[in-house]
Amino acid sequence: SQGVKDIVAIPLFIAMGLHLGEEIPEQIGIPPFSDGGDITVNGRTIKVRYTRPVEDDPRLTDLVMERAGEFLND
């Protein structure tokens, strides 16, 4: 009766494409090019939500620059 009921999958990619739209959803058991669906694991139904990729979110750029700066400032 306890356990995971919902999963939110967030692809950490910079662009949507065949891999994100078709291959990953297939691997996690949801319809291609969808925002999620229900999967069954060990007889339990789990709702999977599949978000769009992070794409070119400026916060991602800031994080990458921060990480690079950790080495550039040595």
Backbone hydrogen bonds, N-H to C=O, Kabsch-Sander energy under -0.5 kcal/mol:
donor,donor_aa,acceptor,acceptor_aa,energy
7,I,47,K,-2.6
9,A,7,I,-0.6
9,A,49,R,-3.4
10,I,8,V,-0.6
13,F,11,P,-1.5
21,G,17,G,-3.2
22,E,18,L,-2.8
23,E,18,L,-1.5
24,I,19,H,-2.6
26,E,22,E,-1.8
27,Q,23,E,-1.9
28,I,24,I,-1.9
29,G,25,P,-0.8
29,G,26,E,-0.7
30,I,25,P,-2.5
33,F,21,G,-4.0
34,S,31,P,-1.0
37,G,48,V,-2.2
39,I,46,I,-2.9
41,V,39,I,-0.5
41,V,44,R,-2.8
44,R,41,V,-2.0
46,I,39,I,-3.2
47,K,5,K,-2.3
48,V,37,G,-3.4
49,R,7,I,-3.2
50,Y,35,D,-2.2
51,T,9,A,-2.4
51,T,49,R,-0.6
54,V,11,P,-1.4
55,E,13,F,-1.8
57,D,54,V,-1.4
60,L,57,D,-1.6
61,T,57,D,-1.2
62,D,58,P,-2.3
63,L,59,R,-2.0
64,V,60,L,-2.5
65,M,61,T,-2.5
66,E,62,D,-2.3
67,R,63,L,-2.5
68,A,64,V,-2.5
69,G,65,M,-2.4
70,E,66,E,-1.1
70,E,67,R,-0.5
71,F,67,R,-0.6
71,F,68,A,-1.3
72,L,68,A,-2.0
73,N,69,G,-1.7
74,D,71,F,-1.1
